[in-house]
């Protein structure tokens, strides 16, 4: 027990003497999280939080154009613009402005579009009337070619953005055509039935709607995976794994100056020394983790970013933090055991952590990576820690749901420690 406590005290004194290293250990992750959250705030926002200028050229002047412009204008996503410099925008001018990148979207409503929709609705109603033995009295046009609402996109627009706009416009077109069809049906039915109650006839096609429901025990409707919800836990794990640098550096210096040999010559088990080193640095990792969480809760909102939302189980978050600390510390001990010089250990440790973080979903969420990269990413211990934190913070699970990822971290730590012990035993023999 005394050897364990003495090892913890020794590591504490070494850390205190290195004031610069101590500052970097805690201050640099704060700066890293803040910068990354600010940089990635816009890419993480939902389209619902952004406003886009949409150029509209209404060559029809009918109900379709009015409905589309009013529908787009009523949403919080779009600003409808139909004039530039006080003059109505033309189709040629709109195309040029979008192509130059001044606007991202342009909608061209063709002449006769409303008439084509009315004619098609009349054709459907006349067909229904004939089947019911009623006369087909609604006028139908003889136009054979189909009309299209044309959408121009900035060549630099992303595919996901185009898909979202296409979906929104398609919904507007469907709604207009449905409304006009229902109006024609009600009009035809009124001709057939003269009962007074038909004056208040109300036909609705949408009998089933959508309702958002919670999947977990949280009282909140939704916790959005924004830049803060991703970056604070992700880069906290990244910073915790960078504990490999001071651990490996200390171990190599102890071997070089003979301190390690003197400690092994002291009566007692070397496991007590190793356990003391593990406990101390796992404690440092846990302190790092909770410091970064405070940054997400209190500092980032002052910079105009969303506040970090914590889950319902604080015990589960602590268990995950300890699991990540064990994995990071064990990795540092292995690196410090394998390599012989500080330069070798520091270079390998830093580069390997960057690689593991890149493939493990720290830089960008794992789900938007290619499938083969997702498969590789799930092998990274940083990915296991991040998955567990996301389960707690986003899905509001408890301790019983995170043992799978925590178990992987503990097994990973155990395997690394066994490898490090084997290498050290061979070195002594």
Residue pairs with C-beta under 8 A, 6 or more apart in sequence:
1 272
3 266
3 268
3 269
3 272
3 273
3 276
4 272
4 273
4 275
4 276
4 279
5 276
6 276
7 272
7 273
7 275
7 276
7 277
7 280
8 276
8 279
8 280
10 276
11 250
11 276
11 277
11 280
11 281
12 280
14 250
15 21
15 22
15 25
15 246
15 284
16 22
18 246
21 246
25 243
25 246
25 284
25 288
26 287
26 288
26 291
28 239
29 235
29 236
29 238
29 239
29 288
29 291
29 292
30 291
30 292
30 295
30 299
32 235
32 238
32 239
33 231
33 232
33 235
33 236
33 239
33 292
33 295
33 296
33 300
34 295
34 299
34 300
34 303
36 227
36 231
36 235
37 227
37 228
37 231
37 232
37 296
37 300
37 305
38 227
38 303
38 305
40 227
40 230
40 231
41 226
41 227
41 305
43 227
44 225
44 226
44 227
44 230
45 226
45 227
46 224
47 77
47 161
47 164
48 76
48 77
50 77
51 76
51 77
51 78
51 79
52 77
52 78
52 79
52 104
52 105
53 78
53 79
53 81
53 103
53 104
53 105
54 72
54 78
54 79
54 80
54 81
54 103
54 105
54 106
54 107
55 81
55 82
55 84
55 89
55 94
55 97
55 98
55 103
55 105
55 106
55 107
56 65
56 68
56 69
56 72
56 80
56 81
56 82
56 89
56 106
56 107
56 109
57 82
57 89
57 90
57 91
57 94
57 106
57 107
57 108
57 109
58 65
58 66
58 69
58 82
58 109
59 91
59 108
59 109
59 110
59 111
60 109
60 110
60 111
60 112
60 113
60 114
61 111
62 113
62 114
62 115
63 114
63 117
63 176
63 180
64 109
64 113
64 114
64 117
64 149
64 173
64 176
65 109
65 113
65 114
67 172
67 175
67 176
68 107
68 109
68 149
68 169
68 172
68 173
68 176
69 80
69 82
71 172
71 175
72 78
72 80
72 168
72 172
73 79
73 80
75 168
77 168
81 89
81 103
82 88
82 89
83 89
84 93
84 97
89 97
91 108
94 103
94 106
94 108
94 152
95 106
95 152
97 103
97 106
98 104
98 105
98 106
98 152
98 153
98 154
99 152
99 154
99 155
101 154
101 155
101 156
103 154
104 153
104 154
104 157
104 161
105 151
105 152
105 153
105 154
105 157
105 165
106 151
106 152
107 149
107 150
107 151
107 152
107 169
108 149
108 150
108 151
108 152
109 149
110 147
110 148
110 149
110 150
112 143
112 147
113 147
113 149
115 141
116 141
116 143
116 146
116 147
117 176
117 177
117 180
118 180
118 184
119 139
119 140
119 141
119 143
120 177
121 177
121 180
121 181
121 183
121 184
122 138
122 139
122 140
122 184
123 140
124 181
124 184
125 136
125 138
125 181
125 184
125 185
125 187
125 188
126 136
126 137
126 138
126 140
127 136
128 185
128 188
129 135
129 136
129 137
129 188
130 136
134 188
134 191
134 192
137 188
137 191
138 184
138 187
138 188
149 169
149 173
151 165
151 166
151 169
153 162
153 165
178 205
182 203
182 205
185 203
186 201
186 203
189 198
189 201
190 198
190 199
190 201
212 221
212 222
214 221
215 395
216 395
216 396
216 397
217 312
217 396
218 311
218 312
218 396
220 309
223 229
223 309
223 393
223 394
223 396
224 306
225 365
225 390
225 394
226 306
227 305
227 306
228 296
228 300
228 305
228 306
228 307
228 308
229 306
229 308
229 309
229 393
229 394
230 365
232 292
232 293
232 295
232 296
232 300
232 308
233 292
233 386
233 389
233 390
233 393
234 357
234 361
234 362
234 363
234 386
235 292
235 362
236 288
236 289
236 292
236 293
237 324
237 357
237 362
237 382
237 385
237 386
237 389
238 353
238 357
238 362
238 382
239 288
239 292
240 285
240 288
240 289
240 324
240 325
240 328
241 324
241 327
241 328
241 331
241 353
241 356
241 357
241 381
241 382
242 328
242 349
242 350
242 353
243 281
243 284
243 285
243 288
243 325
243 328
243 329
243 332
244 328
244 331
244 332
244 335
244 349
244 353
245 332
245 345
245 346
245 349
245 350
246 281
246 332
247 277
247 281
247 329
247 332
247 333
247 335
247 336
248 332
248 333
248 335
248 336
248 339
248 342
248 345
248 346
248 349
249 336
249 342
249 345
249 346
250 336
251 260
251 333
251 336
251 337
252 336
252 339
252 340
252 341
252 342
252 345
253 259
253 342
254 260
254 263
255 261
263 270
263 273
264 270
264 273
264 428
274 333
274 417
277 329
277 333
278 326
278 329
278 330
278 333
281 325
281 328
281 329
281 332
282 322
282 325
282 326
282 329
283 325
284 325
285 321
285 324
285 325
285 328
285 329
286 318
286 321
286 322
286 325
289 321
289 324
289 325
290 321
293 308
293 310
296 307
296 308
297 307
297 308
297 310
300 306
300 307
300 308
301 307
308 393
309 393
310 317
310 392
310 393
311 317
311 392
311 393
311 394
311 395
311 396
311 397
312 396
312 398
313 392
313 396
313 397
313 398
313 399
315 398
315 399
316 392
316 397
316 398
316 399
316 401
316 402
317 389
317 392
317 393
319 399
319 402
319 406
320 385
320 388
320 389
320 392
320 402
320 405
320 406
323 385
323 388
323 405
323 406
323 409
323 410
324 381
324 385
324 409
326 409
326 410
326 413
327 381
327 385
327 409
327 410
327 412
327 413
327 416
329 413
330 412
330 413
330 414
330 416
330 417
330 420
331 381
331 413
331 416
332 349
333 416
333 417
333 420
334 416
334 417
334 419
334 420
335 345
335 348
335 349
335 352
336 345
337 420
337 423
337 424
338 345
338 420
338 423
339 345
339 348
356 380
356 381
356 382
357 363
357 380
357 382
359 373
359 376
359 377
359 379
359 380
359 383
360 366
360 377
360 380
360 381
360 382
360 383
360 386
361 369
361 377
361 380
361 382
361 383
361 386
362 382
362 386
366 374
366 377
366 378
366 383
366 386
367 374
369 377
377 383
381 408
381 409
381 412
384 405
384 408
384 409
384 412
385 405
385 409
387 405
388 402
388 405
388 406
391 397
391 401
391 402
391 405
392 402
395 401
